[in-house]
């Protein structure tokens, strides 16, 4: 009879441990997905911004050698990601492909000018920086015009700020819910051992001595849960990379490693803090209060 009770009690403990680890891992997985959205939203935002650029239209009198030299100078600027020199003939060829007809033969001459297409680094792809860059470039006597779509630049920056604010608020709310779920999971796990805690206290064990094994167990559950969560996040990243290669092209391995480290540390820190507070709560209760 006693053996059966012992086996039943052991199974209950194992079931409690498994359910606790699964609950923690699922919540950490959710937090990891939120982190994935936040981190890759920044990367995606930078990708969008770095596709914003402008064209430096050169004057008719500018020699090709001088234009190439000017391009090399542009490449050394802090705001430049990369540049592309487009000759008059290349510009005419591209326009012909877009129009579907040879306008050079129709006009009898090529009215287009040589230009340099400039792609900006993300931190400079905003209206203020572009206006400053435009003023600086216009001082060059070989430049005829600096062209970019001002309204598009403003619209992109406004939309990215709005999207970023919405994502942060949403992630903040879900993070609070996730932390509450982990805390409640741990409190339920400690609740089943509240009489053991009180018994140890009654026989003279110090609070630190009582709290230590529970905290170690909580941290162990947090580590296992974090490893499972990171495994699930890894599968998610792999799935996205297979189904949406264009997103994978934006992937930065350092971002993924940072996310895995953050999830792992969260698993340790959250479980340690929640376990400490849960055990401390039952240490403060009187024996009669344990039944309520």
N, C-alpha and C positions, 0 to 999 in steps of 0.2 A: 504493500500500500504506500509506504513511504517512498519506495523507488519510483512508483508511478507519479506521485506528487512531485518528486524531484525532477523527473523527466518532463512533466507538464510545465513546471516552473522554468526549466531550462529552455523549453520551446517558446514560452512566452517572452523570455528575455531576448532570445535570438530574433523572434518576430518583431519585438520592439526596436532592436538595433537595426534590423534591415529596413523597417518602415521609416525610422529616423534618418538613416543614410540616404534612402531614396528621396524622401521629402527634401532634405538639404540639397542633394544633387540637382533635383528638378528646379528648385528655387534659384540655385547658383547658375544653372543653365539659362534660366530666364534673365538673370542679371547679366550673364555673359552675352546673350543676344542683344540686350539693350546697349551694352558696351560696344558690341560690334556695329550696331546702327550708328552710335555717336562717333566712333573712331572713323568708320568708313564714310560717314556723312561728311566729315571734314575733308577726307581724301577726295571724295567725289566733288565737293564744292571747289577744292583747289584745281581739280581736273577741268571743271567747267570754266573757272576763271582763267586758267592757262590756255584755253582755246580762244580767249579774247585777245585781240591784237589790233594793230593799226598798220596802215600802208604809208610808207614815205615815198611820195611821188617826186621824182627827180626832174630837173629842168631839161629841156631839149638840148641845151648846150653842154650838159654834164657828160664827160668822157667816161667810158666803161671802166677804165683803169681807176679813175678817181672814185667811181661809185663802189667798186670792189674794196678799195682802201677804206672808204667810209663805212662799208658793211663790217669790215674787221674791227673798226673802232666801236661800232654799235655792239658787237659781240662781247666787248669787254665791260659794257655797262652793267650795273647791278640789277637793273630792271628787266634785262633781256634774258629770255629763256633760249630762244634761237631765232635766227633770221634766214630769209630766203631772198636771193636776188632774182628778179624777174625782168628779163630784157624786153624790149619793145616787141620783138618777134614772138617771144614766148607768150606775152600778154595777148597779142593778136590771135595766136593759135588757140589759147584757152577760151577767148571770147567767141571765136568762130565755132568751137565745139558746143558752147552754151546756146548760141543763136541758131546753129544748124545751117549757116550760110556764110559765104566768104565776103565779108563786108569790105575787105581791103581792095578786092577787084572792083567792087561796086563804086567805092569812093575814089579809087585811083591812088591812094596813099594810106599809110598807117598813122592814124591820129593819136595812138596811144603812146604813153611815155614809159620809160624804164622806172622800176620801183623796187623797193625793199619791203617785204612783208615781215613784220616783227611780231613775235609772240611774247607776251609778258609773263613774268613770274607772278604767282597768285597774289602775293602781298601788294603788288603794284597795279592790279587790275581793278581799279576804282576810279571814279570821275576826277577826284582831286589829283591823284598821282598822274593820270593821263593828261590832265590840263597842264601840269607842271612840265611833263616830258615834252608836250607839244610846243610850249613856249621855248624850251631849251633847243629843240631841233630846228625851229624856224629861224634861229640865228645863223644857221648855215646857209650861205648864198647859193649853194647848189640845189637846195630843196625848193620845190615848187609848192608842195602842199603836204600836210600831214592829215590823213583821212582815217576816221574811225566812227563807228555808230554810237554817238553819245547816249541816245535814248536806250539802246540795248544794254550798254554798260551799266547805266543807272538801274534799269529794270532787273538785270541779273543780280546785282548786289543787294537790292531791296528784297527780292524773293529769297535769296540765300539766307539773309538775316532773319526773315520771317520763319522760314522752314527750320532754321537752327533753333530759334526761340521755342517753337512748338515742340520740337524733338526733346529739348532739354526739360521743358515742363512735364511732358509725358513721361520721360525717363525718371524724373524726380518723383512723381506720384507712384509709378510702378516700383521704384526702388524702396519707397516707404512700405508699400504692401508686401514686397518680398522680404524685407527685414522683419516685419511683423510675423510673417508666416514661419520663418526660421525660428524666431524667438518663441512662438507658441508651440512649435514642434519640440523644442528643447524643454520648455516648461512642462509639457505633458509627459515627456520622458522622465524628468526629475520628480514629477508629481507621484508617479508609481513607487518611488523610493523615499517618500517623505518620512515614513515611519522609521526606516533604516537611519536616515539622517538624524532624526530626533533621538533614537536609541544611542547612537554614537555620541551625541552631545551629552546625554544623561550619564554615560559612563565616564565622562571626563575628557573626551577628545576635544582638542582645540578646533576653532573654526577653520583655521588654515589646513589642519590635518584632514578634516572632513571634506573640505572643498576641493583639495588637490586631486584626488582620483577622479572626481566628477569632471573637473576641468580638463584633465588629461584625456578622459574618454570623449568629452565633447570635441576637443581639438582633433582627436583621431577620426571621429565621425566627419568632422569638417574637412579633413585632408582627403579622406576617401570620397566624400561627396564632391569635392572640388576636382579630383582626378576624373571622376565619372562625368562631371559637367564639362570639363575641358575636352574629354573624348567626344562627347556629343557635339560640342562647338566645332571641333576639328572635322567631324563628319559633315556638319552644316556648311562649313567653308568649302570642303571638297565638293559637296553637292552643288553649291552655287557656282563653283568654278567650272563644273561640268555642264550645267544647264545654262549658264550665262557667262561665256568666256570674256565678254567685254568688261564685266565686273572684275573677273580674275586678273585682267590686264592691269587693273588699278591697284591690285593687292600689294601691300608692302609687308614682307615677312616680319619686319620689326614690329609692326602694329599687331600682328597675330601673336607673337611672342609676348608682347606687353600685355595683351588681353588675357592670355593664359596665366601670366604671373599675377595679375590683378585678381582674377577669379580664385586662384590658389590662396592668396593672402586674405581675401574676403572670407573664404571658407574657414581659415584659422581664426581670424580676428573676431568675426561675428559669433561663431560658436563659443569661443573662449569668454567673451563678454556676456553673452546670453546665459551661459551655464553658471558663471560667477554670480550674476544677479538672481537667477532662479534658486540656486542653493542658498544664497544669503537670505532670501525671502523665507524659506522654510526653517532656517536657523533662528529667525526672529520670532516665529510663531510659537505660541504656547501649545502644550500637548492637546488640549481640548479643541483647539482651532484646526487641528489637522484633519478632523472629520468633516469639515465644512468646505 
